Amino acid sequence: MKLVYHVTPVYYWVISGVAIWAFDHSLRIFKTRLAVARVSVLPSLGFTRVELPLIKSGWSAGQHVRLRVISSEMGTLGWTIAHPFTVANVPGMCGETGMVLMAKKTGAWTSAL
């Protein structure tokens, strides 16, 4: 069987998938917030704590957010990866720390962080 017989039917599925992916990522741009973070390591727990002091509202405790780190120390393509972090505090009770995120050290990306 020739591969050319499969190109036309698959073409529409691929275009549909790319369109849905592009729509999803374009919506995420509107929800993006840029902030400077303070990162600290909790070695006894194997966690990394990220504090975002300028973000004071707009989340609930236990919610997950995707964090993208723009830094040359994360590697050449480290800025392209968005990792999920768990929000560890509630808005209004954050004081000077702002939003606090907790991430378990599980791989190369969180180890580099």
VOGU-3710 file (C-alpha; in Angstrom, 3 decimals, decimal comma):
1> mklvyhvtpv> 0,000/0,000/0,000  1,299/3,443/-0,818  1,600/6,199/1,757  -0,068/8,696/-0,571  -3,447/7,057/0,062  -3,262/8,099/3,708  -2,227/11,708/3,233  -5,595/13,236/2,324  -7,681/11,716/5,166  -4,995/12,406/7,771
11> yywvisgvai> -4,396/15,954/6,534  -7,742/17,202/7,901  -7,138/15,642/11,318  -3,687/17,177/11,556  -4,956/20,635/10,546  -7,790/20,365/13,100  -5,363/19,405/15,869  -2,982/22,241/15,036  -5,877/24,730/14,950  -7,115/23,637/18,397
21> wafdhslrif> -3,567/23,784/19,808  -2,984/27,277/18,344  -6,332/28,537/19,695  -5,541/27,186/23,176  -2,093/28,788/23,266  -3,370/32,110/21,953  -5,945/32,221/24,786  -3,184/31,572/27,321  -1,388/34,719/26,189  -4,259/36,818/27,564
31> ktrlavarvs> -4,009/35,118/30,974  -0,236/35,469/31,245  1,306/37,558/34,017  4,955/38,564/34,110  6,645/38,901/37,489  10,033/38,690/39,147  10,293/35,737/41,524  12,324/34,746/44,550  13,308/31,073/44,464  14,405/29,086/47,512
41> vlpslgftrv> 15,140/25,401/47,984  13,700/23,282/50,800  16,148/20,346/50,665  14,661/18,406/53,568  11,323/18,209/51,723  12,694/18,000/48,186  10,650/21,055/47,178  11,375/24,365/45,511  9,516/27,413/46,833  8,806/30,248/44,397
51> elpliksgws> 7,525/33,581/45,732  5,909/36,090/43,363  5,618/39,249/45,520  3,873/41,408/42,885  0,969/38,983/42,320  -1,396/39,514/45,247  -4,767/38,211/43,947  -6,482/36,068/41,332  -5,975/32,524/42,609  -7,175/30,062/45,229
61> agqhvrlrvi> -5,140/27,749/47,443  -4,440/24,351/45,920  -4,832/25,658/42,375  -2,190/24,779/39,814  -0,476/27,391/37,663  1,975/26,898/34,845  5,278/28,664/35,356  7,681/29,560/32,553  11,117/30,743/33,667  12,888/33,195/31,390
71> ssemgtlgwt> 16,527/32,740/32,383  19,695/31,685/30,614  20,491/29,383/33,542  17,590/27,106/32,585  19,354/26,071/29,386  18,917/27,025/25,765  15,276/25,960/25,495  14,365/26,151/29,198  12,146/29,193/28,624  9,941/27,192/26,211
81> iahpftvanv> 8,810/24,773/28,914  5,935/25,661/31,252  5,799/23,490/34,375  2,827/23,104/36,737  3,273/24,448/40,236  0,885/24,229/43,194  -0,257/27,452/44,876  0,566/27,149/48,572  -1,221/30,191/50,043  -4,480/32,104/49,795
91> pgmcgetgmv> -4,910/35,631/48,410  -5,397/38,359/50,994  -3,335/36,465/53,579  -0,085/36,662/51,644  1,426/39,845/53,103  4,742/40,677/51,449  5,292/37,246/49,918  2,533/37,497/47,296  1,748/34,234/45,538  3,754/31,269/46,825
101> lmakktgawt> 4,242/28,235/44,601  5,602/24,846/45,593  7,199/22,372/43,196  8,584/18,960/43,936  12,043/18,290/42,556  11,343/15,518/40,063  13,509/16,102/37,005  16,153/18,121/35,241  14,004/21,255/34,885  13,068/21,559/38,561
111> sal> 16,631/20,606/39,551  17,949/23,473/37,415  15,414/25,805/39,016
//
